Amino acid sequence: MKVAAWEAFRTSENRNSPVQSTFSSQASPARKTLPAAEKIFSGKKRMNPDDRRAEIVRAATDVISEKGFQAMSMQNVADRVGLTESALYHYIHTKSDLLDLVLRSSYDSPEADEFIYGQSAGMDCDGHIVYYFPRFCVNNIVYNLHRPQLVKLFSLLNAEALNIEHPAHEFFRDRSAKHWSYISTLPWVTPDFYDTRRFKHLWMLCMSAMDGLQYRWLMDSNSDLLEEWLAFSEELFPESLWGELLDPSLYHDEKGCLLPYTQAQQSHH
């Protein structure tokens, strides 16, 4: 079964356009992030502190993507935003504080959540909102295609943070558990043999496979991340088992209420 919504992602127009969400009212809870910053060079007008701090975070993202966190200096960041290092400390107290801002505002953002979770959701004929895991995985890949620099930054930091002395060690160590604590609360529609325990294993397998493909994609410019994930999807989510549960666009009212297909309901049987 070819999923038209997935096929649309293959077009060059969609590959090169910024991703947008079409889902808002049931989007996942937003995390507190820095406001968007704009570069302002009009006369003697100065940036307000929030805009300047956001600019610093963007500059740090660039430097970490190029050098890694350990090799980054605060002077590197100051140079990117046209400040002295001492002036930089008016906005950022320590290098570790800057890393925390980069991690929490750049990668796991409300905009990412809205697209990744929002477009994996659908409504059945009874008005129940449910989530489609195969589409959720595709959304992750599509969103990351449009932010390779951030994916590279995140991958570098993840590797560096294997060192227990790294300031991001706890962030990466605990991130998977925090994500699962949210994932496990959502009503995912799955084939009837996926109870919560088995669904968690599937989720962990998919996230690990995704990480591996993204490392290859970052390393090899000839790697096609989307095509490789869609090929993986045929193995992970065979049509014979998943059928109309692959994507919300495949739902028809004749299917009826989808709550019995949610893995939370199946765990009680």
Beta strands, then each sheet from edge to edge (+ up, - down):
strand 1: 121-123
strand 2: 129-132
strand 3: 188-189
sheet 1: 1+ 2- 3-
end
